[in-house]
Amino acid sequence: MDFDDLDDAIEQRLAEGDTDVLANMSGVAFEKKTLKTFTGTLPTIPRNKGLPDLNALYPTGDVKMRVFIFYGPGERADDFLWYLRGQHTGAGKWSWLDAAVYEWPGHGTRGAETPAANLEALCADAMECLKPSLEQVGEGGECEGAPFAFIGRSV
């Protein structure tokens, strides 16, 4: 069986109604958790080396959602300042949204660091940097159930 055959087998099982097909094929079982409904206001995203304080990215209103942006090779976090400050739509349009751009090691504000050796190292670094923010909105966190999104650009 090659990868094309595996893809076909997965598609067939899904078509037959096997919604657990991916978990069954990986041998890992996942329990679906129901989080609380978040209705409050989020604190600003905790900043660190990978989620730099880019000055003026902070929201101006009651934050209801967070977005984490992952850029592609050759870009830097501050490449997104113009867009995130709302200059393309008018300031204040996104006062309910807090945004953070993940800065790669060896790029932009982290230019003095050694670049990640491979994709696995880059993912581990990103997870380390995102963990405090995700723990806030995860099960048992102070903002459990609060909405967030990931946006990838040329990733």
C-alpha positions, 0 to 999 in steps of 0.5 A: 500500500502506498500513500495514494492507496492510504489516502483512498482508504481514508476517503472511503472510510470517511464516506462510509461514516467512520468519523474516527478513521484518523484516530483509529489509523494513528492508534491514538484515541482523542476524547472531545472536551467541552470547554466553558463558554467565555463571555468576558474580556480577554487580557492582552496576549502575554508577550515573550521573545517569540511574540514580541511587543511591537508597540501599538499592536495592543487593542484599544477596546474590550478584547473578545478574541485573539489571533496568532500570525505565523509568517513565511520565510524571509518575513519579520513580525514588524512586516505586519505592523501596517496591517495590524494597526488598522491603517488599511481599514481605518484605526480602531476597526479591530478594537475587539481583537488582540493580535500577535505575530510569531517571530522566528529565531534568527529573524527580526527582533530575534535576529541575534539568535541562532535560526531553528535547525529544522522544522521540528525545532521551529515548531518546538520554539513556537509552542514554547512561545505560545504556551502561556497564551494557550494555557489561558484559554484552555481547559481550566485556564482563567479565560477557558473557552475564549476564541482564538485563531491561527493565520499562516502566511506562506508557511 
